[in-house]
Amino acid sequence: MNSDNPTKTVRLQVKAELVAACFTPLLTKGIRLMACLECSLKELLCDQLGLAEDYLENRIQTVFLDGHPVDDVGRATVGEGATIALSAAMPGLVGAVLRKGGPLAALRKDITYSSDSTGHEVCDGSVTVKLFNMTTREIGPLLLKRGVWLKGTELREIFDRCADILSNSCRQAFYNDIPISIASLMERIKSEDGILLQVTVD
């Protein structure tokens, strides 16, 4: 594993409303996930991260890979450290132009992603995934359950911002599989550089 992989694990069992209320800013900013790379974007999203193929085909209308719009998720290659942005339909002309495989895709041909795969596979790689609009609610819980990497200070910020909601919506908290109170957890994590956070919705 990479030397900067987290050695501490935090697991939260929460009510569904806590995910949208507390984790949307993190999901939009970007969450770091472990993955086997290189692979196609479709393989990453469907086979590794668990998105249904029809959801990717019909619900995800705009896909960016390292800042470039993607039309064919089956041919776009994801490498180590890549950043992926996913969005449901966006309004207006901008949404129409950026829509994957849309009739206006030719208008952005100079910035559309093209693959330059090296063919080298690494199964302890990482990617950053950013979610926008409805995907934060629809995909966010799936990725949080799988486990995301973040710094202790980032998790502490979430706890500070959502203290009232956590007191009512967090069923249980675990630190390295040991039950712990939110107050104690906040003290334990603040100096940690890497944490694997898993959030289960009940």
N, C-alpha and C positions, 0 to 999 in steps of 0.2 A: 504493500500500500504506500501511497505518497507520504512523505514525512510530515506533511501538514494535515493529515487526516485527523478528525476529532477522536479523542480517547474518552470523552464523556458523553453519556446519552441522557436526554431528558424526554420523558414520555408524559403526555397529557391526555386525559380522557375528559372531553368537554361536550357541552351542548352545541348543537349545530350553529346557533346564532353567534357563538363566540368567534368562529372562523371568519365570517364576513366582517364582524365588528372590529376585530383585533388584528387580523393577519392580511387584510387587503393591501395596506401600504407596503408590506414586505413582499407580497406576491407581485405587485406592480414594479417595485424597485428591482426585484430579481432574486430568485432562490437558487442556491447551488445544489446540484444533484450529482450523485455518482452514476457512472454509465460505462458501458463497454464501447469503446471508440477505436477506429473510425467505423461508421455505419451510415446508412441512409437516414435522413430525417424521419421518414415514415417508420423505419425499423425502431428508431429511438423512441418515438412518441407512442407507437402502438405496441410493439413487442416488449420494450423495456419499461416504459412508464405506464402502460396499461390503458391508453386511450382506445376507444372503439374505432374501427376503420371508418364506419359511416359517420361518426361524430367528426373525425378529422376531415372527411371529404365534404360534409354538408354544413357543419356548424362553424368550423374554423375557416373563416373567409380570408384572413390576412395572416401571412407567415413571414417573419424576417429571420434571416440567419446571418449573424455578424453584420447587421445593419443593412443587408440587401434583401429586397423582396424575393420570395421564392414562389415559382409557379408549379414545379413538379417536385413534391416532397419525396418521391421515390428515387429521384436522381441526385438530389442535393446531399452532399456528404458532410457529416458532422465530425469535426476533429476536436482534440483536447482544448479545453478552455473556451469553446464556442459559446456564443450568446444567442438564444432563441427567443423570439417574441411572438406571442399568439394572440389573436383577437377574433371575436365574432364580427359580424358585418358592421362596417363603419359607414356613417351616413355621407351623402353628398358625392361630389366628383372625386375627392381624395380617396374615399372608400372604394369607388368604382375602379380607379386607376390601380390601387394597391391590391385589389382582390386577386387571389391566386388563380391563374388561368382565365381571367376575365377578358371580355372583348377589348378592353382598353389597355391590356398589359403591354402592348407594343409601345405605348407612350413612355414607358420607363425602361426600355430595353438596355439603356446604358448603365443602369444601376441594378438590374436583375441579377440574382446570384448565379454564378457558374461554378461548377465543381472543379477542384484541383487536388483530388485525393492522392495521398501517398500510398494508400493500401496498408498502412501499419496499424495493427489492432492493439489497443491497450484496454484491459478490463478494470483498471482502477482509475479511469479518467474522470473528469468532471465537466459539467456544462452549467451554464446559468440560464434559467427559464424565467421570462417575464410574461405575466398575464394581464390582459386588459379587458375592460368592460365585463360582459357576463362570464367570461372564462374564469374570472377569479372565484366566482361562486360554484361554477360547474366542474372545473379542473382542480382548483385550489385544494379542496379536501382530499382528493386522491393523491396529490403530490405530498401534502403534509403527512398523510398516513404512511406513505412510503418512506419518508424521512428526508429532511433537508438540513444542510450544513449552514451554520451561522456562528458569529462570535457571541460570547457571553454578553457583551455590551449591547448587542442588537436585541437579544432576547430580553434583557433587563429593560430596555426601552419599551418593548411591547408590554411587559408586565406593569411598568410604571404608568403607561398610557391607559391600560385597561384594568386597573386595579379593582374598580367596582364591578365590572362585568365578570372578571375572574372569580371574585368572591361568590358569585351566584351561579356561574356557568361551568366552572372547572370541577368535575366530579372527583378526579384523583390526579396526583402528580407523582412521578417517580424519577429519582436521580440514580442512574446506574442500577435500575430495577429495584431500588429501595424506596418505599413510600416516603413522601416528604411533604411538608406544608409549603404553600406558595411563598410565604415569608422567608422560610429557611432556604428554599431553592434560590430565591433572589440573591441571597448573600453568597451562596455557594458558587453561582455561575458568573458573577460580575467580573472575575479576574481570568476566566477561561478564554483561551484564544480560539478554540474550536469545539463546537457542540453539535451532535447529531440530534435534531429535534424531530420527534414523531408525535403527531396529533391524531387521536382517534375520536371520531364523532359518534355519540350514542343518541 
